[in-house]
Amino acid sequence: MRIEAIGRHPACIESLARWHHQEWGALYDGWTLDVATAELHDHATRTSLPTTLLLMDGDDLLGSVSLLIEDAPALQDRGSPWLGSLFVRPEARGRGSGRRLVEAAVAHAAGEGVAVLRLFTLWHEDFYASLGWQVEERTSLHGTPVVIMSIRPALRVAHTGDPFDPARTTHD
């Protein structure tokens, strides 16, 4: 398995946009499938933030994670950037895929000089805490309870020794 920038796999954009929109569309006013697709096309043209990383097994897309300047407009006063859109296909879950994606995103953020990276989660506080993320705040987004968490990427990478290499191959 490899973690690579979305720009290396533009053919995956349409499927990934559908997955993202199905998973999180209800949280964002006006975030249509077309908007999700356009965002991913934009990420594919970039070498810095915002960007999306993919977990690939051969030509199979297993999952993704994004580094965003803004994740939810209602939370933009918290600062930026944000880790968002962590998605692993159901058949690829439970094998460390999400962990690999988050660690690669944190390492990529460290390489970009990001001092503090944030995320919000509805259900996976324990998962992120196991990766070194700290709770900043419990709040709500459009009436849905969320937990805002943060990590200091440079400190995490120094601790794990895991710099991001977009061509890196990972193994189960």
Rosetta silent file (secondary structure, phi, psi, omega in degrees, C-alpha in Angstrom):
SEQUENCE: MRIEAIGRHPACIESLARWHHQEWGALYDGWTLDVATAELHDHATRTSLPTTLLLMDGDDLLGSVSLLIEDAPALQDRGSPWLGSLFVRPEARGRGSGRRLVEAAVAHAAGEGVAVLRLFTLWHEDFYASLGWQVEERTSLHGTPVVIMSIRPALRVAHTGDPFDPARTTHD
SCORE:     score description
SCORE:     0.000 S_00000001
   1 L     0.000  146.089 -178.809    0.000    0.000    0.000 S_00000001
   2 E  -129.889  146.372  170.351    1.104    3.531   -0.791 S_00000001
   3 E  -107.179  122.741 -175.459    0.088    6.968    0.405 S_00000001
   4 E  -137.477  157.143  176.114    0.239    9.439   -2.452 S_00000001
   5 E   -67.455  146.209 -177.622   -0.947   12.930   -3.303 S_00000001
   6 H   -59.472  -27.712  179.143   -4.281   13.081   -5.126 S_00000001
   7 H   -59.817  -21.817  177.602   -2.577   14.732   -8.098 S_00000001
   8 H   -80.924  -10.923 -175.465   -1.054   11.353   -8.976 S_00000001
   9 L  -138.539   60.259 -177.850   -4.507    9.774   -9.280 S_00000001
  10 H   -61.728  -23.943  179.163   -6.958   12.226  -10.892 S_00000001
  11 H   -65.699  -16.862 -179.727   -9.141    9.323  -12.047 S_00000001
  12 H   -84.236  -10.845 -170.253  -10.084    8.747   -8.382 S_00000001
  13 H   -61.012  -45.672 -176.180  -11.594   12.205   -7.895 S_00000001
  14 H   -61.889  -47.545  179.515  -15.183   11.443   -8.955 S_00000001
  15 H   -63.257  -44.783 -178.515  -15.504    8.363   -6.716 S_00000001
  16 H   -63.568  -41.301  177.996  -13.824   10.072   -3.788 S_00000001
  17 H   -60.869  -41.017  177.336  -16.060   13.134   -4.092 S_00000001
  18 H   -62.121  -45.595  179.726  -19.141   10.868   -3.961 S_00000001
  19 H   -59.619  -48.465 -178.330  -17.830    9.094   -0.842 S_00000001
  20 H   -61.374  -46.237 -177.620  -17.040   12.388    0.880 S_00000001
  21 H   -64.561  -40.637  177.538  -20.365   13.949   -0.018 S_00000001
  22 H   -62.974  -38.287 -175.640  -22.329   10.894    1.171 S_00000001
  23 H   -75.668  -42.404 -169.680  -20.409   10.853    4.452 S_00000001
  24 H  -125.812    1.602 -175.957  -20.381   14.559    5.372 S_00000001
  25 H   -54.266  -35.575 -177.301  -22.676   16.486    3.019 S_00000001
  26 H   -68.491  -18.423 -178.639  -25.314   17.044    5.710 S_00000001
  27 H   -81.655  -15.599 -171.719  -22.822   18.946    7.898 S_00000001
  28 L  -124.602  116.375  175.301  -22.151   21.693    5.361 S_00000001
  29 L   -61.921  128.275  175.148  -24.739   24.089    3.949 S_00000001
  30 L    78.079    4.816 -179.653  -24.341   24.317    0.184 S_00000001
  31 L   -88.391   87.029 -177.808  -21.667   21.621   -0.044 S_00000001
  32 L   -84.616  171.839  175.425  -22.987   19.804   -3.094 S_00000001
  33 H   -60.287  -38.694  178.120  -21.399   16.902   -4.938 S_00000001
  34 H   -62.792  -40.221  178.430  -20.229   19.390   -7.578 S_00000001
  35 H   -66.048  -44.379  178.645  -18.536   21.523   -4.906 S_00000001
  36 H   -59.822  -42.407  179.511  -16.864   18.449   -3.358 S_00000001
  37 H   -64.699  -44.805  179.570  -15.622   17.389   -6.798 S_00000001
  38 H   -61.935  -39.959  177.965  -14.286   20.872   -7.589 S_00000001
  39 H   -60.217  -44.837 -178.756  -12.422   20.986   -4.254 S_00000001
  40 H   -68.578  -36.647  174.234  -10.682   17.688   -4.991 S_00000001
  41 H   -60.892  -40.970  176.907   -9.786   18.813   -8.526 S_00000001
  42 H   -61.950  -45.243  179.492   -8.235   21.923   -6.941 S_00000001
  43 H   -59.747  -34.971 -177.947   -6.280   19.778   -4.455 S_00000001
  44 H   -66.853  -18.920 -178.856   -4.943   17.695   -7.363 S_00000001
  45 L   -94.025   -3.395 -171.788   -3.258   20.785   -8.827 S_00000001
  46 L  -106.258  153.116  171.347   -1.463   21.781   -5.613 S_00000001
  47 L  -110.510   -8.527  176.575    1.787   20.812   -3.962 S_00000001
  48 L  -125.523 -169.029 -176.801    0.956   22.649   -0.729 S_00000001
  49 L   -70.966  145.805   -4.364   -2.196   23.188    1.326 S_00000001
  50 L   -77.424  150.568 -179.529   -5.014   22.494    0.759 S_00000001
  51 E  -151.166  166.987  177.316   -4.331   18.971   -0.414 S_00000001
  52 E  -131.486  135.052  176.713   -5.633   15.423   -0.211 S_00000001
  53 E  -106.658  143.100 -178.271   -3.617   12.257    0.360 S_00000001
  54 E  -116.542  144.803  170.064   -4.785    8.868   -0.893 S_00000001
  55 E  -101.299  115.292 -175.921   -4.154    5.354    0.376 S_00000001
  56 E  -114.568  142.460  171.019   -3.727    3.173   -2.692 S_00000001
  57 E  -122.762   98.316 -169.041   -3.387   -0.591   -3.057 S_00000001
  58 L    64.338 -124.340  176.658   -2.231   -0.979   -6.633 S_00000001
  59 L   -95.916    4.067 -178.737   -4.845    0.966   -8.579 S_00000001
  60 E   -86.826  125.469  174.567   -7.452    0.526   -5.826 S_00000001
  61 E   -82.794  118.657 -179.663   -8.370    3.584   -3.771 S_00000001
  62 E   -99.642  -29.186 -176.965   -8.756    2.490   -0.137 S_00000001
  63 E  -176.062  178.874 -178.312   -9.064    5.842    1.623 S_00000001
  64 E  -156.608  163.275  171.361   -8.156    9.497    1.876 S_00000001
  65 E  -150.531  146.815 -179.033   -7.450   12.379    4.202 S_00000001
  66 E  -119.757  150.511  168.981   -7.307   16.105    3.479 S_00000001
  67 E  -111.624  119.613 -169.545   -5.364   19.045    4.861 S_00000001
  68 E  -121.700  147.496  173.267   -7.596   22.102    4.592 S_00000001
  69 L   -71.050  -39.987  178.300   -7.236   25.822    5.143 S_00000001
  70 L  -139.939  132.079  178.078  -10.818   25.834    6.440 S_00000001
  71 L   -95.962  -53.590  179.306  -12.938   22.789    7.229 S_00000001
  72 L  -128.969  125.741 -179.310  -16.254   24.260    8.349 S_00000001
  73 H   -52.379  -34.377 -179.277  -17.073   27.970    7.971 S_00000001
  74 H   -67.384  -14.811 -178.324  -18.740   27.937   11.397 S_00000001
  75 H  -111.027    7.045 -173.088  -15.396   26.937   12.950 S_00000001
  76 H   -64.698  -19.040  178.277  -13.061   29.257   11.033 S_00000001
  77 H   -72.501   -8.930 -179.605  -12.487   31.459   14.093 S_00000001
  78 H   -80.583   -9.908 -177.708  -10.523   28.556   15.654 S_00000001
  79 L   103.598 -176.480 -176.516   -7.604   29.065   13.267 S_00000001
  80 L  -151.731  164.765    1.195   -6.205   26.935   10.511 S_00000001
  81 L   -88.027  179.764 -175.743   -5.270   24.546    8.959 S_00000001
  82 E  -128.219  144.389  166.187   -7.483   21.510    9.551 S_00000001
  83 E   -88.730  132.261 -178.817   -7.246   17.782    9.003 S_00000001
  84 E  -149.895  171.849  172.443  -10.511   16.659    7.445 S_00000001
  85 E    56.008   38.653  172.924  -12.310   14.099    5.352 S_00000001
  86 E   -70.402  117.651 -178.962  -10.586   11.028    6.760 S_00000001
  87 E  -138.762  131.415  174.004  -12.339    8.240    4.909 S_00000001
  88 E  -127.139  130.506  178.438  -11.494    4.548    4.610 S_00000001
  89 L   -55.465  141.223 -176.395  -13.616    2.197    2.521 S_00000001
  90 H   -51.023  -39.882 -178.026  -15.538   -0.182    4.792 S_00000001
  91 H   -73.005  -10.886  179.414  -13.729   -3.262    3.460 S_00000001
  92 H  -104.939    2.661 -177.659  -10.333   -1.673    4.260 S_00000001
  93 L   -78.907  157.259  177.496  -11.176   -0.700    7.846 S_00000001
  94 L    80.818   12.103 -179.334   -9.646   -2.308   10.919 S_00000001
  95 L  -124.090   17.240  178.212   -6.219   -2.766    9.315 S_00000001
  96 L    86.249    7.394 -177.812   -4.510    0.477   10.308 S_00000001
  97 H   -64.316  -45.475  178.907   -5.448    2.375    7.141 S_00000001
  98 H   -62.316  -42.296  178.054   -6.906    5.376    8.973 S_00000001
  99 H   -59.437  -45.961  179.586   -3.894    5.531   11.273 S_00000001
 100 H   -60.193  -44.122 -179.154   -1.531    5.535    8.285 S_00000001
 101 H   -64.004  -45.661 -179.852   -3.467    8.314    6.596 S_00000001
 102 H   -63.503  -44.894  179.725   -3.589   10.529    9.695 S_00000001
 103 H   -61.792  -39.517  177.920    0.117   10.016   10.413 S_00000001
 104 H   -66.047  -39.713  179.079    0.994   10.882    6.802 S_00000001
 105 H   -65.905  -41.710  178.528   -1.156   14.028    6.951 S_00000001
 106 H   -63.704  -42.735  178.474    0.452   15.148   10.221 S_00000001
 107 H   -64.787  -40.155  177.245    3.912   14.562    8.755 S_00000001
 108 H   -62.499  -43.197  177.693    2.947   16.477    5.605 S_00000001
 109 H   -60.830  -40.529  177.574    1.687   19.364    7.767 S_00000001
 110 H   -60.707  -43.002  178.155    5.001   19.350    9.653 S_00000001
 111 H   -63.648  -25.133  177.351    6.824   19.599    6.331 S_00000001
 112 L   -86.243   -3.041 -179.896    4.657   22.615    5.469 S_00000001
 113 L    81.062   19.139 -179.810    5.668   24.305    8.726 S_00000001
 114 L   -69.911  124.515 -179.754    2.214   24.023   10.316 S_00000001
 115 L   -78.912  -44.939 -179.616    2.485   24.851   14.031 S_00000001
 116 L  -134.540  129.439  176.934   -0.963   23.582   15.084 S_00000001
 117 E  -113.402  134.946 -178.549   -3.248   21.293   13.104 S_00000001
 118 E  -118.019  163.503  171.209   -6.897   20.932   14.103 S_00000001
 119 E  -151.129  164.382  166.100   -9.757   18.593   13.324 S_00000001
 120 E  -127.037  147.037 -179.145  -13.291   18.042   14.448 S_00000001
 121 E  -136.686  147.038  176.270  -14.848   14.656   14.958 S_00000001
 122 L   -91.843  -38.907 -169.185  -18.321   13.415   15.700 S_00000001
 123 L  -129.470  -11.155 -165.904  -17.477    9.883   16.807 S_00000001
 124 L  -115.856   36.204  179.792  -13.750    9.139   16.827 S_00000001
 125 H   -55.831  -45.605 -178.024  -12.234   11.097   19.715 S_00000001
 126 H   -63.401  -39.766  178.029  -10.522    7.999   21.157 S_00000001
 127 H   -58.937  -51.207 -178.852   -8.968    7.091   17.801 S_00000001
 128 H   -66.547  -38.188  177.239   -7.415   10.542   17.379 S_00000001
 129 H   -59.806  -36.516  179.358   -6.328   10.685   21.030 S_00000001
 130 H   -66.306  -16.758  178.450   -4.439    7.418   20.465 S_00000001
 131 L  -101.187    9.344  175.317   -2.466    9.256   17.764 S_00000001
 132 L    98.555    2.672  178.684   -1.491   12.129   20.060 S_00000001
 133 L   -76.373  145.583 -179.668   -4.327   14.587   19.389 S_00000001
 134 E  -114.608  143.253  176.588   -5.600   16.666   22.329 S_00000001
 135 E   -70.994  129.026  173.461   -9.157   17.876   22.960 S_00000001
 136 E   -99.887  -40.210 -172.202   -9.467   21.659   22.578 S_00000001
 137 E  -164.979  148.060  169.949  -13.210   22.100   22.814 S_00000001
 138 E  -109.813  126.175 -176.015  -16.582   20.369   22.738 S_00000001
 139 E  -148.573 -162.932  175.884  -19.106   22.307   20.674 S_00000001
 140 E  -135.835  153.657  178.649  -21.735   21.774   18.001 S_00000001
 141 E  -127.407  111.030 -176.400  -21.855   22.193   14.253 S_00000001
 142 L    52.664   41.078  177.566  -25.343   22.801   12.855 S_00000001
 143 L    83.296   -1.349  179.490  -26.778   21.223   16.000 S_00000001
 144 E  -100.312  125.138  178.200  -24.517   18.152   15.842 S_00000001
 145 E   -63.398  133.136  176.854  -22.124   17.668   18.789 S_00000001
 146 E  -135.663  158.166  174.941  -18.466   17.693   17.719 S_00000001
 147 E  -114.974  124.934  174.754  -15.099   17.576   19.461 S_00000001
 148 E   -92.518  129.037 -178.364  -12.359   19.925   18.242 S_00000001
 149 E  -127.513  160.686  179.192   -8.897   18.414   18.658 S_00000001
 150 E  -144.809  161.836  176.778   -5.378   19.603   17.839 S_00000001
 151 E  -147.786  153.123  174.675   -1.832   18.369   17.449 S_00000001
 152 L  -101.521  101.800 -171.902    1.540   20.057   16.955 S_00000001
 153 H   -55.591  -43.893 -177.629    2.844   18.354   13.792 S_00000001
 154 H   -62.866  -39.337  178.641    6.549   19.154   14.213 S_00000001
 155 H   -67.984  -38.640 -179.436    6.555   17.755   17.746 S_00000001
 156 H   -67.004  -43.971 -179.975    4.666   14.634   16.667 S_00000001
 157 H   -66.050  -38.843  176.634    7.011   13.946   13.756 S_00000001
 158 H   -61.601  -36.409 -179.796   10.033   14.504   16.018 S_00000001
 159 H   -71.992  -41.274 -175.700    8.501   11.984   18.429 S_00000001
 160 H   -93.770  -19.794 -177.636    7.653    9.351   15.787 S_00000001
 161 L    66.290   34.033 -172.078   10.468   10.062   13.324 S_00000001
 162 L  -119.519   74.681  177.270    8.001    9.692   10.453 S_00000001
 163 L   -67.756  148.885 -178.584    8.510   12.382    7.794 S_00000001
 164 L   -77.969  128.796  171.205    5.980   12.299    4.952 S_00000001
 165 L  -125.593  111.072 -173.610    7.163   10.868    1.673 S_00000001
 166 L   -63.033  -14.326  178.384    4.305   10.876   -0.851 S_00000001
 167 L  -100.613    2.980 -176.324    5.814    7.894   -2.652 S_00000001
 168 L   -61.184  139.568  174.464    6.327    5.851    0.509 S_00000001
 169 E  -101.363  132.231  176.383    5.053    2.310    0.451 S_00000001
 170 L  -114.927  152.790 -178.272    3.486    0.990    3.627 S_00000001
 171 L  -124.737  149.292  174.096    2.780   -2.632    4.431 S_00000001
 172 L   -72.671    0.000    0.000    0.200   -4.373    6.598 S_00000001
